[in-house]
Amino acid sequence: MTRALIPIAALALLWGCNWPLLKLSLAEIPPLTFRGATLVFAGLGLLVVARVSGESTAIRRAWWPKVAVLALLNVTVWNGLTLFGLKELPAGRSVILGYTMPVWAMLTSVWIAREPMTPRKLVGLALGMLGMALLIGEDLSLLERRPLGTAMILASSIAWAIGTVLLRTWKPPIPLIPLSGWMMIVGWLPIALLAPIFDDVHIGRLASASWVPWLGIAYNIVAAGTLGHWAWFTLARTLPATISGLASLPVPVVGVFASMIVLGERPSVLEWTALACVVGALTAVLWPARAGGAD
């Protein structure tokens, strides 16, 4: 499990720091247009990395339906609904709602994958969700005033959890990097088709945008897109769904603190307490078990 710490740390920094940048970018570029401009290039980047590494990028015809389902859940629904919800809610609270995913992953993995729930996993889940609850509780009134944004982000979180469990359960016989690239490209297609319908966008609006959304697009192609998805799919494919879900918990904590720095907020006692809970959750599930001891 300790080998997972590098992709966990990369994921926390790359995705956590992305939330305030997304919030600023969406003020100038509509959600689907923004995501449509990033996902396809991040996916192509992963395929290029795969080819340079000597890996095959081919997928057998029989596996394309499952790859499409995985792309729909892990990429299309997660990215699309999250960005619409982010327009309605503050960035810090949006990331917390989005990363309630470990709860849904745990329930889905027990139901679909028949994964056992060990005491350490339960302790980790309880600590992680306590941290999330502390942060959510402060803004319940805001969430009640913005039910559509809340519903969208929660729905995206549930879809992501199901996609994570299915990725682990189906075990596609495809190398990780090309699989990640194809999932992003396939998941991008519905977003690209829906963007002209739901987004009010034109060339003049894009041309007048400041440097901030263009920085956001570049960051989401290279850092959050290519590198971040590599880190996530590495965790999702190599760890049990309950543990990989918990491994995503540092992302909302980094997202909250990044939003404070970028958007001018200040940490409170609750944020520090939540951080301690998340660190405890990761320690519970990732610390090496003693020989002969219970996991």
C-alpha positions as CSV (number, residue, x, y, z in Angstrom):
1,M,0.0,0.0,0.0
2,T,2.9,2.4,0.7
3,R,3.7,2.4,-3.1
4,A,0.3,4.1,-3.6
5,L,1.5,7.2,-1.7
6,I,3.2,8.8,-4.7
7,P,0.1,8.7,-7.0
8,I,-2.1,9.8,-3.9
9,A,0.2,12.8,-3.3
10,A,0.2,13.7,-7.0
11,L,-3.6,13.4,-7.2
12,A,-4.1,15.5,-4.2
13,L,-2.0,18.4,-5.5
14,L,-2.9,18.2,-9.2
15,W,-6.7,17.9,-8.7
16,G,-7.0,19.8,-5.4
17,C,-5.3,22.9,-6.8
18,N,-7.5,22.7,-9.9
19,W,-10.8,23.6,-8.1
20,P,-10.2,27.3,-7.6
21,L,-8.7,27.6,-11.1
22,L,-11.8,25.9,-12.5
23,K,-14.1,28.3,-10.6
24,L,-12.2,31.3,-12.0
25,S,-12.2,29.8,-15.5
26,L,-15.9,29.1,-15.6
27,A,-16.7,32.8,-14.9
28,E,-15.5,33.4,-18.5
29,I,-15.9,30.1,-20.4
30,P,-19.1,27.9,-20.1
31,P,-18.7,24.5,-18.5
32,L,-19.0,22.1,-21.4
33,T,-17.0,24.2,-23.7
34,F,-14.2,24.4,-21.2
35,R,-14.2,20.7,-20.6
36,G,-14.5,19.9,-24.3
37,A,-11.4,22.0,-24.9
38,T,-9.3,20.0,-22.4
39,L,-10.4,16.3,-22.2
40,V,-9.6,15.3,-25.8
41,F,-6.1,16.8,-25.6
42,A,-5.4,15.2,-22.3
43,G,-6.5,11.8,-23.7
44,L,-4.4,12.2,-26.8
45,G,-1.5,13.1,-24.5
46,L,-1.9,9.8,-22.7
47,L,-2.0,7.9,-25.9
48,V,1.2,9.6,-27.1
49,V,2.9,8.7,-23.8
50,A,1.7,5.1,-24.3
51,R,3.1,4.9,-27.8
52,V,6.5,6.4,-26.8
53,S,6.6,3.9,-24.0
54,G,6.2,1.1,-26.5
55,E,2.7,0.1,-25.3
56,S,-0.1,-0.9,-27.7
57,T,-3.0,1.5,-27.9
58,A,-5.3,-1.0,-29.6
59,I,-8.5,-2.2,-27.9
60,R,-10.2,-5.4,-28.9
61,R,-13.7,-4.8,-30.4
62,A,-15.4,-7.0,-27.7
63,W,-14.1,-4.6,-25.0
64,W,-15.3,-1.3,-26.5
65,P,-18.8,-1.4,-25.0
66,K,-17.3,-1.7,-21.5
67,V,-14.7,1.0,-22.2
68,A,-17.6,3.2,-23.3
69,V,-19.5,2.6,-20.1
70,L,-16.4,3.3,-18.0
71,A,-15.8,6.5,-20.0
72,L,-19.4,7.6,-19.5
73,L,-19.3,7.2,-15.8
74,N,-15.7,8.2,-15.0
75,V,-15.3,11.0,-17.5
76,T,-18.6,12.3,-19.1
77,V,-20.9,12.4,-16.1
78,W,-18.3,13.2,-13.5
79,N,-16.8,16.1,-15.5
80,G,-20.0,17.5,-17.0
81,L,-22.2,17.6,-13.9
82,T,-19.4,18.7,-11.6
83,L,-18.7,21.8,-13.7
84,F,-22.4,22.8,-13.8
85,G,-22.6,22.3,-10.0
86,L,-19.4,24.3,-9.5
87,K,-21.1,27.3,-11.2
88,E,-23.8,27.2,-8.5
89,L,-21.6,26.6,-5.4
90,P,-18.4,27.9,-3.9
91,A,-15.3,26.0,-5.1
92,G,-14.3,24.7,-1.6
93,R,-17.7,23.3,-0.9
94,S,-18.1,21.9,-4.4
95,V,-14.9,19.8,-4.0
96,I,-16.1,18.4,-0.7
97,L,-19.4,17.3,-2.1
98,G,-17.7,15.8,-5.1
99,Y,-15.4,13.7,-2.9
100,T,-18.2,12.1,-0.9
101,M,-17.4,9.4,-3.6
102,P,-15.7,7.0,-1.1
103,V,-19.1,6.5,0.6
104,W,-20.8,5.5,-2.7
105,A,-17.7,3.5,-3.7
106,M,-17.8,1.5,-0.5
107,L,-21.5,0.7,-0.8
108,T,-21.1,-0.1,-4.5
109,S,-18.1,-2.3,-4.0
110,V,-19.8,-4.3,-1.3
111,W,-22.8,-4.8,-3.6
112,I,-21.1,-5.4,-7.0
113,A,-17.6,-6.5,-6.2
114,R,-18.3,-8.3,-2.9
115,E,-15.3,-6.7,-1.3
116,P,-15.0,-7.3,2.4
117,M,-15.2,-4.4,4.8
118,T,-12.4,-4.8,7.3
119,P,-12.2,-2.9,10.6
120,R,-9.4,-0.7,9.2
121,K,-11.4,0.2,6.2
122,L,-14.4,1.1,8.3
123,V,-12.2,3.3,10.6
124,G,-10.7,5.0,7.6
125,L,-14.1,5.6,6.1
126,A,-15.5,6.9,9.3
127,L,-12.6,9.4,9.8
128,G,-12.7,10.5,6.2
129,M,-16.4,11.1,6.2
130,L,-16.2,12.9,9.6
131,G,-13.8,15.3,8.0
132,M,-16.2,15.9,5.1
133,A,-19.1,16.3,7.4
134,L,-17.3,19.0,9.4
135,L,-16.8,21.0,6.3
136,I,-20.2,20.5,4.8
137,G,-22.0,21.3,8.1
138,E,-20.8,24.8,8.1
139,D,-22.6,25.6,4.8
140,L,-25.8,23.5,5.0
141,S,-27.9,26.6,4.6
142,L,-26.0,27.5,1.4
143,L,-26.5,24.0,0.0
144,E,-30.2,24.2,0.8
145,R,-30.5,27.4,-1.2
146,R,-28.7,25.8,-4.2
147,P,-30.3,22.4,-4.4
148,L,-29.7,22.0,-8.2
149,G,-25.9,22.5,-7.9
150,T,-25.8,20.2,-4.9
151,A,-27.7,17.5,-6.7
152,M,-25.5,17.7,-9.8
153,I,-22.3,17.3,-7.9
154,L,-23.7,14.4,-5.7
155,A,-24.9,12.7,-8.9
156,S,-21.5,13.1,-10.5
157,S,-19.9,11.6,-7.3
158,I,-22.1,8.6,-7.4
159,A,-21.4,8.0,-11.1
160,W,-17.7,8.2,-10.5
161,A,-17.9,5.7,-7.6
162,I,-19.8,3.2,-9.8
163,G,-17.3,3.7,-12.6
164,T,-14.4,3.1,-10.2
165,V,-15.9,-0.1,-8.9
166,L,-16.6,-1.4,-12.4
167,L,-13.0,-0.6,-13.5
168,R,-11.7,-2.7,-10.7
169,T,-14.2,-5.5,-11.2
170,W,-14.0,-5.8,-15.0
171,K,-10.2,-5.6,-15.1
172,P,-9.9,-4.6,-18.8
173,P,-6.9,-6.5,-20.4
174,I,-5.5,-3.1,-21.7
175,P,-2.4,-1.3,-20.4
176,L,-3.3,1.4,-18.0
177,I,-2.1,4.5,-19.9
178,P,-3.8,3.8,-23.2
179,L,-6.9,2.7,-21.4
180,S,-7.0,6.0,-19.6
181,G,-6.4,7.9,-22.8
182,W,-9.2,6.2,-24.7
183,M,-11.6,6.6,-21.8
184,M,-11.0,10.3,-21.8
185,I,-11.5,10.6,-25.5
186,V,-14.6,8.5,-25.6
187,G,-15.9,10.4,-22.5
188,W,-15.2,13.7,-24.2
189,L,-17.4,12.9,-27.3
190,P,-20.8,13.4,-25.5
191,I,-19.5,16.6,-23.9
192,A,-18.4,18.0,-27.3
193,L,-21.7,17.2,-28.9
194,L,-23.7,18.7,-26.0
195,A,-21.6,21.9,-25.6
196,P,-23.2,23.8,-28.6
197,I,-26.7,23.0,-27.2
198,F,-26.2,23.9,-23.5
199,D,-23.4,26.6,-23.7
200,D,-23.8,30.1,-24.9
201,V,-20.5,30.4,-26.6
202,H,-19.2,32.2,-29.6
203,I,-15.8,33.2,-31.1
204,G,-16.0,36.7,-29.8
205,R,-16.6,35.6,-26.2
206,L,-13.6,33.2,-26.3
207,A,-11.4,35.9,-28.0
208,S,-12.2,38.4,-25.2
209,A,-11.4,35.9,-22.4
210,S,-8.6,36.9,-20.1
211,W,-5.4,34.8,-19.5
212,V,-7.0,33.0,-16.5
213,P,-9.3,30.5,-18.4
214,W,-6.5,29.9,-20.9
215,L,-4.2,29.0,-18.0
216,G,-7.1,26.8,-16.7
217,I,-7.3,25.0,-20.1
218,A,-3.6,24.4,-20.2
219,Y,-3.5,23.2,-16.6
220,N,-6.4,20.8,-17.3
221,I,-4.8,19.4,-20.3
222,V,-1.3,18.7,-18.9
223,A,-1.5,18.6,-15.1
224,A,-5.0,17.8,-14.0
225,G,-5.9,16.0,-17.2
226,T,-3.0,13.9,-18.3
227,L,-1.0,13.5,-15.1
228,G,-3.9,13.6,-12.7
229,H,-5.9,11.0,-14.6
230,W,-2.9,8.7,-14.8
231,A,-2.5,8.9,-11.0
232,W,-6.2,8.3,-10.4
233,F,-6.6,5.3,-12.8
234,T,-3.4,3.8,-11.4
235,L,-5.1,3.8,-7.9
236,A,-8.5,2.7,-9.2
237,R,-7.0,-0.2,-11.1
238,T,-4.5,-1.4,-8.6
239,L,-6.3,-0.9,-5.2
240,P,-9.6,-2.3,-4.0
241,A,-12.4,0.2,-4.7
242,T,-13.0,0.9,-1.0
243,I,-9.3,1.9,-0.5
244,S,-8.9,3.8,-3.8
245,G,-12.0,5.8,-2.9
246,L,-10.5,6.7,0.4
247,A,-7.2,7.6,-1.3
248,S,-9.0,10.4,-3.0
249,L,-9.9,12.1,0.3
250,P,-6.8,14.4,0.4
251,V,-8.1,16.1,-2.8
252,P,-11.0,18.0,-1.2
253,V,-8.7,19.1,1.7
254,V,-6.1,20.5,-0.8
255,G,-9.0,22.0,-2.8
256,V,-10.4,23.8,0.2
257,F,-7.0,25.3,1.2
258,A,-6.2,26.2,-2.4
259,S,-9.6,28.0,-2.7
260,M,-8.7,29.9,0.5
261,I,-5.4,31.0,-0.9
262,V,-6.6,31.8,-4.5
263,L,-10.0,33.2,-3.6
264,G,-9.0,35.0,-0.4
265,E,-10.7,32.8,2.2
266,R,-9.0,31.9,5.5
267,P,-8.7,28.5,7.3
268,S,-10.9,27.9,10.3
269,V,-10.6,25.4,13.1
270,L,-13.0,23.1,11.2
271,E,-10.7,23.0,8.1
272,W,-7.7,22.0,10.3
273,T,-9.8,19.4,12.1
274,A,-11.0,18.0,8.8
275,L,-7.4,17.8,7.6
276,A,-6.5,15.8,10.6
277,C,-9.4,13.4,10.0
278,V,-8.4,12.8,6.4
279,V,-4.7,12.1,7.4
280,G,-6.1,9.7,10.0
281,A,-8.2,8.0,7.3
282,L,-5.3,7.5,5.0
283,T,-3.1,6.2,7.8
284,A,-5.7,3.6,8.8
285,V,-6.0,2.1,5.3
286,L,-2.5,2.6,3.9
287,W,-0.2,1.9,6.9
288,P,1.4,-1.5,6.5
289,A,-0.4,-4.2,8.6
290,R,1.6,-6.2,11.0
291,A,2.5,-9.7,9.9
292,G,-0.3,-12.1,10.9
293,G,-2.5,-9.1,11.9
294,A,-5.9,-8.2,10.6
295,D,-6.0,-5.8,7.7
